């Protein structure tokens, strides 16, 4: 069973930065894919960014140029550096990992990000 521990959320002013971290344990294997999703009340959870073990990345159009995803494969840890934050980035951010490309995804408990002056 894969366990995920997220950290790094909080309150930040518009234009500020935050860095989210997510550490995966319990698999013993390097994760195929690690990423971040976000959700606001009444809306579906949406992909923010993801990165495969091989280095392929995907970003939501709304965060391109502002957010950067990175991984430490040996530690099964994924980071999301969020710069130039906007109020519309306010959401609960969830870490998601896949051990195998065709396997299920595992979710973290979520970390709240609030962008407000």
C-alpha positions, 0 to 999 in steps of 0.5 A: 500500500502506498502512503503519501505525505504532503506538505507546503500549503498555506496562505500567500499573497498574490504574486507570492510563491509556495513549494509543495512536497509529496513523499511516497512510501510503501511501494519499494519501487520508483514511481512511474508518474507523480503529479499534482491535482487541485480542486475547489468547491463545486468543481472537478479535480483538475490536473495541475502538473505531472512528471513521469519517471522518464522525465516527461511533464504535463502542465495545465495551461493556466499554470504554464510558465508559473509552476514547475514540477520536479522529482527526486526519483530515489526518494519518491518525492515530488515537488511543485514550485508555484510562483506568481500565484494568483487568487484563482490558484486557491484550491486544495492541492492533491498529490497523485502517484502511479507505481505502474503506467497502467496501474491505479493512482494513489491520492494524498490527503490534500493541502490547502493553498490560499492566495489572498491579500 
